[in-house]
Amino acid sequence: MAELTTGPWVQAGLSPVTNSRARQLGDNPLCDRSTVSRKSEAAMNRSYFHLHLVSDSTGETLINVGRAAAAQYEGISAIEHVYPLVRSLAQLARVISEISAAPGLVLYTLVDDELIHRLDDACRDNGSPSLNVLQPVHALLRSYLGATSTARPGAQHMLNAEYFKRIDAMNFTLTHDDGNLPADIDDADVVLVGVSRTSKTPTSIYLANRGLKTANYPLVPSVPMPPTLSSSRKALIVGLIASPERIVQIRQNRLLSLKVDDNSLYVDRVAVADEVAASRKLCAKYHWPTIDVTRRSIEETAAAILDLYREHRLKFIVN
C-alpha cells in the first residue's frame, strides 16, 4: 500500500480503500443512492494513516489497543497492517520491509530484546514513530513487585485451566442458544432473555469467551415461559430490552436480507412496543435486572452483565 502514502497521511479522495468501499455500497441492493452518496461523501472527507501492529503472539492485545486509541479521532481512520507471531530475525526483516514501503505508526508487543532493538532502529531510520505497548506496564510491575520478568512470547495464551474454562463455556453457550433450555439450565452462569433482535446470541458468545456459561431464551408473544427458567436459582437471569423503533429497524433489515414480506406483526410498531412492554413486566415480576441495549455495543452490554454477575456471585459467598 505504499502508493497510498503522502507523508504519514493518506488523502481519502485518492484512496483505493475508499473507492473500493464505495463500489461495494453501490453493488448492494439494500442501499439506495442517497445512502451511497452520504457514505461516499463521508469517506472522501476522511484521512487515513498506516498503523503497523507487530506481535510475537496473536496480536489481539495490539489490535484492541490500536483501535481503542484510533477511535478517539474523528475523521481519521487507520489502515491496519497486522504481523502476528514474529519471533525470528528473518520474520522481522520482512515486517521491516513492509513498514519501509508504507511508513506510519508502529506499535509492538515483543519480549525479545534483540528483536526490539532491531525494530526500533529500523523505525528510527525510516521515520516511523514506534512504541513498545507493554514496556510501561512492565516497568510499573518491576517497580512494584521488585522482580524481573521472563521473556515468554504469548504467555497469556497458554493452555491452562482458564483456557479450558473458556472452551467449556463456549460449548455450553452454543448448545443452549435460542431457547434450548434443558434440565441442566442451573449449570449456566448467565441466562439472557429478551424479544427477538436484542443481541442475545452475540452477547452470549462474547460472555462465553470471557469464561461464563451463557444460555439465552427469546420471549415470544403467546408462548409460555418454560418452568426451568422461572425456577432457576443459581443462574443470573438478565433481560435485554431495546426501543421499539430500534427493534423494528433491525427486523426490517433482517426481512429484507431474507427477501421476505415485511407486512406482519413482526415489524409492526405497536405490536413490537407491546412485546417490549411485556418483557419489561416479566422481568419486573421475577426481579430480573434489565439492560437497555438500544445504544450499547455488544462489548458494553457484556461489561454491564459482568458487573451484575460479580454482584450475583457475592450472594452465594455471603450465604
N, C-alpha and C positions, 0 to 999 in steps of 0.2 A: 504493500500500500504506500510505497514511498512517493508515488506521484500525487498523493493527496496532501502532502505536507507543504505548507508555506510558513517556514519557521516552525514554531510549536503548534501553530493553529491551522485548521483546515476550514476554508470558507465553504459553507454549506451549499451555496449556489453552484459550485463546481464539483461537488462531491458525488461520485458514483453511488455511494451508500444512499444518499438522499434520492437520487434518480431511480435507483432500484426499488426503494420503498414506495415511491410514487407509482411506479408501474404495477407493483403488487396491489395497491389500493385500487388502481384503475381497472384491474382484471377481476376484482371482487364484485360479484353481482349484488351483494348485500350493501355495498357502499354507493350512494348516489354521487352525482358530480359535485354537488356543493360540499359534501363531506371530503371528497378527494381534494378539492380546491383548498379547503381550510387546512387540511393536514399537510398538503404540499407547501402551502404558504408558510405554515409554522416551521416546517423542516428547512425551508430555504433561508429562514432568518436565524437558524441555529449555527453555532460554531462548534467545531469538533477538535479534539486533540487525541494523540496516541497515548494510551495507557498500557505499559508493559508490566505484566504481573508474573514474576519469576519465583517458583517454589520448588523445594526439594521433596514436597509431598503432593497432595491432591490440588492445592491451590484454592481450596474453599475459603480459608481464612482471608486470603488476599482479595478474592472476588467480593466477599461481603464487605470488607473494609473499604475497598476502592469504590464500590457502588454506593455505599452509605455516604461517603465523603462527596463524591461527584454529584449526588442527587441534590446537594445544597446549593448548586449553582444553576440558576435559571438561564435558559438559552444556550447552555453549553452541554455537550454530550461527549462521552469517552468512547473512542474506538479501541476496544479491548483486544490485547494480544496476550493470551494465557499460555505459560510454559510450565506445565507440571512435571514432577519427578526429575528435576535437573540435579544430578548427583555426581557428574563427572566433568572434567575439563573439556572433553570433546563435546558433550551436550551443551555446556555453557558457551562454547565457541560458536555454535550455531545460533544460540539465543542472541549473543552479542552482534552477530552478523545481521540479524533481523532488526535489532534495535538501531544499528547504524543506518540501515536502509530507511527506517521510519522513526526518526528521533522523537522523543516525547518524555513523559514522566515514567520513571521506573520504580516500582515498589517490589520488594522481595522479602521472602522468608527463607533464608538459607542459614544453616548452622555450621557449615564447613568454612573455616577461616580462609583457606586458600581460594575457594570459590567466591567468597565475599570480597576479598581484596581484588581479585581479577575483575569482577563485575563493576566494582566501584571505580577502578582505574579506567575501564573501558567507557563507562558513562561519563566520567570526567573529560575524557578525550573527545567524545562526540557531542558534548554539551547537553547531555540528558540528565536532569536532576534525579538523584536516586535516594531511596530511604529504606533502611532495614526496619521493617514494621515491628519486629519482635525485640529489637535492641533496647528501646526504652523500658519495656516490660521486664526484660532480663536484668537490666541494670537496677531496677527497683527491687526485684526479687533478691538479687545478690546482696543489696544493701540491707534489706530487711531480714533475710534469713541467715546472712553471714556464711553462705555456702556457694560453691561454684556449680555450674550446670554441666551436664554431659551432652555432647553433641549427638542427638538421636533423631535423624530426619523422620517425620511422620509419626512421632511417638504417640500423638494423641489418637492415632487410628489403629492402635494395637488391638489384637483380638482378645480383649479382656472381658470380664463379666458384664461391664456396662455395654459393650458392643453387642453381646448376645442378648442382653435385655432388650435392646432396641429392635433386634431382628425378631425376637419373640413378640414384642408389641406390634410390629408391623404385620406379622402373620395373623395375630388375633384381630387387628383392625380390619384387614381385608376380608376376613371370614365373617365379621359382624357388621358389614356395611349395609346401608339402605334397608333397615328393618329386620335384619337377621338377628333376632334376639332369643336364642335358645335358653335352656335352663341354666347355662353357666354364665349368665349375664353378670352375676355378682363377682365374677373374676375380672370384670372391667374396672379400670381406674376411673374412666370418664365415659359418660353417655351423653351424646348431643341429640337434642330433639328440636324440631322446627318444621315449618311448612316447606314445601318444595322451593328450591333455589335460594337457600340461605347459607350456602357454602359448607354444609355439614361434612360431606366426604373429603374435600381438600383440607379442611381444618383437622379432621380426624387423622388423616395421613401425616400431616405436619406434627401433630401431637405424638403420633406413634414414633416418628423419627426422633422425638425427644425422650422416648422410653415409656410413654403412657399407653396402656392398652385402652383403645378408644372404640366404642360402638356408636352407631348413630341410627336414629329412628325418625322417619318422615311422618309428620302429622297431616293426615288426610281427612277432609270433611266426611262425616258419616261412617268413618272407620274407627271402631272402638280401640282404645289403647290396650296393649297386652298386659295381663296381670303381672308378668315378670318385671315390667318397668315400674309400675306403681308400688310394687312390694320390695323393690331393691333398696337395701340399706347401706351397703358398702360403697357402691359407686357414687361419684359426684355426677349428678344429672344437671345439665345446663341447657337452657332454652336459647336458641339463636333466633332473633327476630330482625326484621328489616321493614322499611317503609313500604306500603303497598305499591307506590309509584316505582320504586326500585325493583321490586319483585316482578311487577308486570313487564317492565322493560327487559329484564333478563329472560323471562319466559317467552316473550315475543321473539327475541333474538334466537332463543332455542328452537322455537317452532319454525322460524324462517330457515334455520340451518338444516332442519329435517324436512323442509318443504311440506309442512302440514298446515291446514287451515287454522287460523287463529280466532275464529268465531266460536269461542267456547268460554265456559266459566273459568277455565284455567287462566285466562288472561283478562277476565272481566274485573274492572277496577273495584266495584262494590263487593263482588264475591271474594276477591283477594283480601280486601280490607276486613271482611268477616272472618276469613281464615286467620289473619294476624291477630285479630281481637280474641278469637277462640284460643289461640296458642298462648297469648298472654294470660288469659283466665285460667288455663290449665296449669301453667307454671306457678301462678299465684296460689292455686288450690293446694299444690303439693310443696309449696315453699322452695321451688327450684329457682336459682338465680338465673337472670336473663342477660343477654348481651346483644345490643343493637349493632348489627354488622353492616348497616347501610353505608357508612363511610369508613369502614375499617378494612384494612388489608387482612389477609389470612394470618400473617405474622402477628399483627396487633391483636386480633381475636384470640389467637393461641396464647399470647403473652398474658392476656386477661384471664384466660382459663387456667393457666399455670398458677397464677396468684390465688385464684379461688381454690385450686386443688391443694396448695400448700396449707391454706386455712382449713380445708376439709380434713386433711390428714391429722391436723392437730387435735381434732375431736377424739380420734381413736387413741392418740398418745396420752391425752389428759385422762380419758376414761379407762 
